Amino acid sequence: MTNLVRALDAYQIAIYLVLAIGGLFAFRWLWKSWREWQMSVFKLEREFAMRRLSQALTLSSLVAVLLCAEFVVISFVIPGLPADFFLPTPTIDPLAQPIGTLSPDAMTQAAVAPQPAVSANMQGCVPDQIMITSPKPGAEVKGRIEVVGTVNIANFGFYKYEVALRGSDTWATILAGTEVKINGQLGPWDTAALTPGDYQLRLVVTDNRGVSLAPCIIPVRILAP
């Protein structure tokens, strides 16, 4: 159902165009069939004309129903949906092993090995525009936490925050949003889905033209729950 609503919204112009063409054809056929029925003289001729008239009426009614359904969905249903309905919100699969990440054995070895102090450096963060304020850079986290930060740029489109192993370029999206945030809650993060170790958390902001700005990246260490 979700995919259907998204398709009705994404292709509404094409749908209206196809229904309009179909409606013109159906109503022209209905008018022609009605005229033939009126002008019929013989019984068999009138029966054939009535059959065509019934078929034309059915097709016209179907086009009208589809047109009304599209209008109701676009005008009333979609405006009432939450703002993040059309944004993908994938979650992290703890069993997945994307290409370029460490294997489960390697991750386990990294978790049990002595860990150096995690760096507190951040990259690309811009105060009052693109910033992660919680967790702090270099923080140790465990369990379910709230990610807090600022997303406040001109021509704002949407934001998402992602996680990757330290030193990896393979990022997994945690959650996304479409509202401007000023030192507010960006969303939750269940760190228990990941093997304990050192990770990078980044905030990516995209404007309404689809251009992504430089992400804000901070290092964090996930502890066993």
Short mmCIF file of the C-alpha atoms (twelve columns), coordinates in Angstrom:
data_MODEL
# 
_entry.id   MODEL 
# 
loop_
_atom_site.group_PDB 
_atom_site.id 
_atom_site.type_symbol 
_atom_site.label_atom_id 
_atom_site.label_alt_id 
_atom_site.label_comp_id 
_atom_site.label_asym_id 
_atom_site.label_seq_id 
_atom_site.Cartn_x 
_atom_site.Cartn_y 
_atom_site.Cartn_z 
_atom_site.pdbx_PDB_model_num 
ATOM 1   C CA . MET A 1   0.000   0.000   0.000   1 
ATOM 2   C CA . THR A 2   2.860   2.374   0.837   1 
ATOM 3   C CA . ASN A 3   4.493   1.800   -2.546  1 
ATOM 4   C CA . LEU A 4   1.142   2.346   -4.284  1 
ATOM 5   C CA . VAL A 5   0.583   5.713   -2.581  1 
ATOM 6   C CA . ARG A 6   4.127   6.791   -3.409  1 
ATOM 7   C CA . ALA A 7   3.608   5.807   -7.053  1 
ATOM 8   C CA . LEU A 8   0.313   7.723   -7.248  1 
ATOM 9   C CA . ASP A 9   2.109   10.806  -5.963  1 
ATOM 10  C CA . ALA A 10  5.266   10.448  -8.062  1 
ATOM 11  C CA . TYR A 11  3.436   9.800   -11.356 1 
ATOM 12  C CA . GLN A 12  0.326   11.895  -10.819 1 
ATOM 13  C CA . ILE A 13  0.835   13.984  -13.975 1 
ATOM 14  C CA . ALA A 14  1.215   10.890  -16.162 1 
ATOM 15  C CA . ILE A 15  -1.779  9.251   -14.461 1 
ATOM 16  C CA . TYR A 16  -3.986  12.306  -15.039 1 
ATOM 17  C CA . LEU A 17  -2.856  12.449  -18.670 1 
ATOM 18  C CA . VAL A 18  -3.610  8.768   -19.320 1 
ATOM 19  C CA . LEU A 19  -6.992  9.023   -17.595 1 
ATOM 20  C CA . ALA A 20  -7.838  12.170  -19.559 1 
ATOM 21  C CA . ILE A 21  -7.072  10.452  -22.871 1 
ATOM 22  C CA . GLY A 22  -8.987  7.377   -21.765 1 
ATOM 23  C CA . GLY A 23  -11.895 9.561   -20.681 1 
ATOM 24  C CA . LEU A 24  -12.069 11.305  -24.044 1 
ATOM 25  C CA . PHE A 25  -12.130 7.961   -25.826 1 
ATOM 26  C CA . ALA A 26  -14.716 6.472   -23.428 1 
ATOM 27  C CA . PHE A 27  -17.107 9.430   -23.539 1 
ATOM 28  C CA . ARG A 28  -16.825 9.669   -27.323 1 
ATOM 29  C CA . TRP A 29  -17.701 5.987   -27.543 1 
ATOM 30  C CA . LEU A 30  -20.576 6.533   -25.084 1 
ATOM 31  C CA . TRP A 31  -21.999 9.420   -27.140 1 
ATOM 32  C CA . LYS A 32  -21.679 7.468   -30.388 1 
ATOM 33  C CA . SER A 33  -23.302 4.365   -28.869 1 
ATOM 34  C CA . TRP A 34  -26.158 6.416   -27.445 1 
ATOM 35  C CA . ARG A 35  -26.798 8.021   -30.837 1 
ATOM 36  C CA . GLU A 36  -26.777 4.601   -32.523 1 
ATOM 37  C CA . TRP A 37  -29.259 3.282   -29.963 1 
ATOM 38  C CA . GLN A 38  -31.568 6.256   -30.537 1 
ATOM 39  C CA . MET A 39  -31.476 5.798   -34.292 1 
ATOM 40  C CA . SER A 40  -31.959 2.025   -34.181 1 
ATOM 41  C CA . VAL A 41  -35.174 0.786   -35.772 1 
ATOM 42  C CA . PHE A 42  -35.099 -2.984  -35.728 1 
ATOM 43  C CA . LYS A 43  -35.112 -5.013  -32.503 1 
ATOM 44  C CA . LEU A 44  -31.835 -6.846  -33.176 1 
ATOM 45  C CA . GLU A 45  -30.180 -3.592  -34.175 1 
ATOM 46  C CA . ARG A 46  -31.332 -1.979  -30.917 1 
ATOM 47  C CA . GLU A 47  -30.001 -4.937  -28.911 1 
ATOM 48  C CA . PHE A 48  -26.558 -4.586  -30.471 1 
ATOM 49  C CA . ALA A 49  -26.635 -0.831  -29.908 1 
ATOM 50  C CA . MET A 50  -27.704 -1.331  -26.270 1 
ATOM 51  C CA . ARG A 51  -24.851 -3.777  -25.708 1 
ATOM 52  C CA . ARG A 52  -22.312 -1.259  -27.052 1 
ATOM 53  C CA . LEU A 53  -23.931 1.489   -24.989 1 
ATOM 54  C CA . SER A 54  -23.623 -0.625  -21.835 1 
ATOM 55  C CA . GLN A 55  -19.945 -1.341  -22.519 1 
ATOM 56  C CA . ALA A 56  -19.224 2.332   -23.192 1 
ATOM 57  C CA . LEU A 57  -21.036 3.320   -19.993 1 
ATOM 58  C CA . THR A 58  -19.002 0.799   -17.967 1 
ATOM 59  C CA . LEU A 59  -15.709 2.073   -19.379 1 
ATOM 60  C CA . SER A 60  -16.697 5.710   -18.797 1 
ATOM 61  C CA . SER A 61  -17.692 4.933   -15.207 1 
ATOM 62  C CA . LEU A 62  -14.373 3.140   -14.574 1 
ATOM 63  C CA . VAL A 63  -12.362 6.091   -15.880 1 
ATOM 64  C CA . ALA A 64  -14.407 8.485   -13.747 1 
ATOM 65  C CA . VAL A 65  -13.882 6.352   -10.607 1 
ATOM 66  C CA . LEU A 66  -10.125 6.128   -11.197 1 
ATOM 67  C CA . LEU A 67  -9.922  9.876   -11.775 1 
ATOM 68  C CA . CYS A 68  -11.809 10.578  -8.545  1 
ATOM 69  C CA . ALA A 69  -9.633  8.102   -6.628  1 
ATOM 70  C CA . GLU A 70  -6.428  9.760   -7.845  1 
ATOM 71  C CA . PHE A 71  -7.797  13.191  -6.946  1 
ATOM 72  C CA . VAL A 72  -8.791  12.083  -3.431  1 
ATOM 73  C CA . VAL A 73  -5.398  10.466  -2.763  1 
ATOM 74  C CA . ILE A 74  -3.415  13.471  -4.022  1 
ATOM 75  C CA . SER A 75  -5.632  16.161  -2.466  1 
ATOM 76  C CA . PHE A 76  -6.665  14.606  0.852   1 
ATOM 77  C CA . VAL A 77  -4.771  11.423  1.733   1 
ATOM 78  C CA . ILE A 78  -1.167  12.413  0.970   1 
ATOM 79  C CA . PRO A 79  -1.308  15.873  2.679   1 
ATOM 80  C CA . GLY A 80  -2.388  14.084  5.871   1 
ATOM 81  C CA . LEU A 81  0.565   11.686  5.904   1 
ATOM 82  C CA . PRO A 82  3.598   12.340  8.156   1 
ATOM 83  C CA . ALA A 83  6.366   14.439  6.632   1 
ATOM 84  C CA . ASP A 84  8.860   11.568  6.555   1 
ATOM 85  C CA . PHE A 85  6.488   9.196   4.716   1 
ATOM 86  C CA . PHE A 86  8.344   9.559   1.416   1 
ATOM 87  C CA . LEU A 87  11.817  9.251   2.907   1 
ATOM 88  C CA . PRO A 88  13.509  5.894   3.149   1 
ATOM 89  C CA . THR A 89  14.214  4.974   6.757   1 
ATOM 90  C CA . PRO A 90  16.282  1.834   6.578   1 
ATOM 91  C CA . THR A 91  17.553  0.302   9.812   1 
ATOM 92  C CA . ILE A 92  20.779  -1.482  10.420  1 
ATOM 93  C CA . ASP A 93  20.724  -5.243  9.985   1 
ATOM 94  C CA . PRO A 94  23.153  -6.748  12.508  1 
ATOM 95  C CA . LEU A 95  23.415  -9.893  10.339  1 
ATOM 96  C CA . ALA A 96  24.247  -8.035  7.134   1 
ATOM 97  C CA . GLN A 97  27.818  -7.866  5.919   1 
ATOM 98  C CA . PRO A 98  28.137  -5.090  3.305   1 
ATOM 99  C CA . ILE A 99  31.064  -5.213  0.900   1 
ATOM 100 C CA . GLY A 100 34.026  -3.366  2.323   1 
ATOM 101 C CA . THR A 101 33.172  -3.907  6.005   1 
ATOM 102 C CA . LEU A 102 34.916  -6.177  8.433   1 
ATOM 103 C CA . SER A 103 33.775  -9.777  8.776   1 
ATOM 104 C CA . PRO A 104 31.986  -10.802 12.003  1 
ATOM 105 C CA . ASP A 105 35.146  -12.621 13.189  1 
ATOM 106 C CA . ALA A 106 37.287  -9.563  12.582  1 
ATOM 107 C CA . MET A 107 34.772  -7.345  14.355  1 
ATOM 108 C CA . THR A 108 34.739  -9.710  17.347  1 
ATOM 109 C CA . GLN A 109 38.527  -9.700  17.509  1 
ATOM 110 C CA . ALA A 110 38.525  -5.915  17.359  1 
ATOM 111 C CA . ALA A 111 35.992  -5.784  20.178  1 
ATOM 112 C CA . VAL A 112 37.959  -8.026  22.583  1 
ATOM 113 C CA . ALA A 113 41.369  -6.534  21.743  1 
ATOM 114 C CA . PRO A 114 42.656  -3.692  23.951  1 
ATOM 115 C CA . GLN A 115 41.206  -0.448  22.614  1 
ATOM 116 C CA . PRO A 116 43.210  2.787   22.476  1 
ATOM 117 C CA . ALA A 117 41.526  5.961   23.619  1 
ATOM 118 C CA . VAL A 118 39.040  7.074   21.003  1 
ATOM 119 C CA . SER A 119 39.821  10.371  19.269  1 
ATOM 120 C CA . ALA A 120 37.508  13.284  20.081  1 
ATOM 121 C CA . ASN A 121 38.046  14.998  16.719  1 
ATOM 122 C CA . MET A 122 35.087  15.982  14.561  1 
ATOM 123 C CA . GLN A 123 35.020  16.696  10.821  1 
ATOM 124 C CA . GLY A 124 32.899  18.999  8.687   1 
ATOM 125 C CA . CYS A 125 30.626  20.204  11.497  1 
ATOM 126 C CA . VAL A 126 29.394  23.800  11.264  1 
ATOM 127 C CA . PRO A 127 27.983  25.367  14.455  1 
ATOM 128 C CA . ASP A 128 24.356  26.526  14.153  1 
ATOM 129 C CA . GLN A 129 24.046  24.803  10.756  1 
ATOM 130 C CA . ILE A 130 25.173  21.164  10.671  1 
ATOM 131 C CA . MET A 131 26.206  19.835  14.082  1 
ATOM 132 C CA . ILE A 132 25.898  16.731  16.255  1 
ATOM 133 C CA . THR A 133 25.778  17.784  19.900  1 
ATOM 134 C CA . SER A 134 24.915  14.415  21.446  1 
ATOM 135 C CA . PRO A 135 26.631  12.054  21.606  1 
ATOM 136 C CA . LYS A 136 29.774  14.097  22.049  1 
ATOM 137 C CA . PRO A 137 32.801  13.382  19.849  1 
ATOM 138 C CA . GLY A 138 34.670  10.465  21.389  1 
ATOM 139 C CA . ALA A 139 31.758  9.497   23.638  1 
ATOM 140 C CA . GLU A 140 31.166  5.927   24.769  1 
ATOM 141 C CA . VAL A 141 27.568  4.857   24.161  1 
ATOM 142 C CA . LYS A 142 25.482  1.736   24.624  1 
ATOM 143 C CA . GLY A 143 21.877  0.642   24.188  1 
ATOM 144 C CA . ARG A 144 19.255  2.964   22.759  1 
ATOM 145 C CA . ILE A 145 20.215  6.645   22.695  1 
ATOM 146 C CA . GLU A 146 18.850  9.865   21.230  1 
ATOM 147 C CA . VAL A 147 20.915  11.671  18.611  1 
ATOM 148 C CA . VAL A 148 20.743  15.442  19.189  1 
ATOM 149 C CA . GLY A 149 21.987  18.119  16.837  1 
ATOM 150 C CA . THR A 150 21.346  21.089  14.597  1 
ATOM 151 C CA . VAL A 151 20.118  21.033  11.002  1 
ATOM 152 C CA . ASN A 152 19.500  24.586  9.857   1 
ATOM 153 C CA . ILE A 153 20.581  25.554  6.331   1 
ATOM 154 C CA . ALA A 154 19.133  27.672  3.547   1 
ATOM 155 C CA . ASN A 155 16.850  25.785  1.129   1 
ATOM 156 C CA . PHE A 156 16.698  22.842  3.533   1 
ATOM 157 C CA . GLY A 157 15.454  19.539  2.091   1 
ATOM 158 C CA . PHE A 158 16.083  16.666  4.494   1 
ATOM 159 C CA . TYR A 159 18.732  15.137  6.739   1 
ATOM 160 C CA . LYS A 160 19.889  11.646  7.633   1 
ATOM 161 C CA . TYR A 161 22.388  10.256  10.085  1 
ATOM 162 C CA . GLU A 162 24.550  7.223   9.350   1 
ATOM 163 C CA . VAL A 163 27.117  4.970   10.983  1 
ATOM 164 C CA . ALA A 164 30.248  3.180   9.777   1 
ATOM 165 C CA . LEU A 165 33.149  1.322   11.328  1 
ATOM 166 C CA . ARG A 166 36.126  3.530   12.068  1 
ATOM 167 C CA . GLY A 167 38.249  3.716   8.910   1 
ATOM 168 C CA . SER A 168 35.468  2.369   6.659   1 
ATOM 169 C CA . ASP A 169 33.685  4.210   3.848   1 
ATOM 170 C CA . THR A 170 30.632  1.922   3.921   1 
ATOM 171 C CA . TRP A 171 27.858  3.847   5.663   1 
ATOM 172 C CA . ALA A 172 24.532  2.478   6.887   1 
ATOM 173 C CA . THR A 173 21.617  4.895   7.244   1 
ATOM 174 C CA . ILE A 174 20.030  4.879   10.705  1 
ATOM 175 C CA . LEU A 175 17.168  7.350   10.246  1 
ATOM 176 C CA . ALA A 176 16.126  10.427  8.223   1 
ATOM 177 C CA . GLY A 177 13.977  13.498  8.805   1 
ATOM 178 C CA . THR A 178 12.503  16.502  7.023   1 
ATOM 179 C CA . GLU A 179 12.256  19.107  9.795   1 
ATOM 180 C CA . VAL A 180 14.723  21.859  10.688  1 
ATOM 181 C CA . LYS A 181 16.344  21.168  14.074  1 
ATOM 182 C CA . ILE A 182 18.167  23.596  16.348  1 
ATOM 183 C CA . ASN A 183 19.940  21.619  19.054  1 
ATOM 184 C CA . GLY A 184 16.971  19.242  18.968  1 
ATOM 185 C CA . GLN A 185 16.388  15.510  18.781  1 
ATOM 186 C CA . LEU A 186 17.283  14.158  15.351  1 
ATOM 187 C CA . GLY A 187 15.992  10.702  16.231  1 
ATOM 188 C CA . PRO A 188 16.830  7.474   18.104  1 
ATOM 189 C CA . TRP A 189 19.736  5.102   17.584  1 
ATOM 190 C CA . ASP A 190 19.774  1.531   18.876  1 
ATOM 191 C CA . THR A 191 23.495  0.852   19.237  1 
ATOM 192 C CA . ALA A 192 22.796  -2.678  20.511  1 
ATOM 193 C CA . ALA A 193 22.384  -3.731  16.843  1 
ATOM 194 C CA . LEU A 194 26.143  -3.307  16.342  1 
ATOM 195 C CA . THR A 195 29.181  -5.177  17.625  1 
ATOM 196 C CA . PRO A 196 30.967  -3.116  20.302  1 
ATOM 197 C CA . GLY A 197 33.907  -1.162  18.959  1 
ATOM 198 C CA . ASP A 198 34.924  2.151   17.422  1 
ATOM 199 C CA . TYR A 199 32.603  3.749   14.875  1 
ATOM 200 C CA . GLN A 200 31.937  6.983   13.023  1 
ATOM 201 C CA . LEU A 201 28.586  8.766   13.249  1 
ATOM 202 C CA . ARG A 202 27.821  11.299  10.552  1 
ATOM 203 C CA . LEU A 203 25.024  13.777  9.835   1 
ATOM 204 C CA . VAL A 204 24.283  14.410  6.144   1 
ATOM 205 C CA . VAL A 205 22.104  17.354  5.092   1 
ATOM 206 C CA . THR A 206 20.623  17.741  1.600   1 
ATOM 207 C CA . ASP A 207 18.998  20.900  0.258   1 
ATOM 208 C CA . ASN A 208 15.749  21.068  -1.701  1 
ATOM 209 C CA . ARG A 209 17.661  20.805  -4.990  1 
ATOM 210 C CA . GLY A 210 19.149  17.442  -4.020  1 
ATOM 211 C CA . VAL A 211 22.643  18.766  -3.256  1 
ATOM 212 C CA . SER A 212 24.270  17.213  -0.170  1 
ATOM 213 C CA . LEU A 213 26.516  19.408  1.950   1 
ATOM 214 C CA . ALA A 214 29.743  18.254  3.588   1 
ATOM 215 C CA . PRO A 215 28.721  15.872  6.409   1 
ATOM 216 C CA . CYS A 216 29.384  16.373  10.100  1 
ATOM 217 C CA . ILE A 217 31.344  13.315  11.335  1 
ATOM 218 C CA . ILE A 218 32.201  12.395  14.913  1 
ATOM 219 C CA . PRO A 219 33.921  9.325   16.381  1 
ATOM 220 C CA . VAL A 220 32.090  7.227   18.986  1 
ATOM 221 C CA . ARG A 221 32.759  3.994   20.824  1 
ATOM 222 C CA . ILE A 222 29.933  1.500   21.247  1 
ATOM 223 C CA . LEU A 223 30.047  -0.529  24.439  1 
ATOM 224 C CA . ALA A 224 28.405  -3.861  25.122  1 
ATOM 225 C CA . PRO A 225 24.912  -3.370  26.610  1 
# 
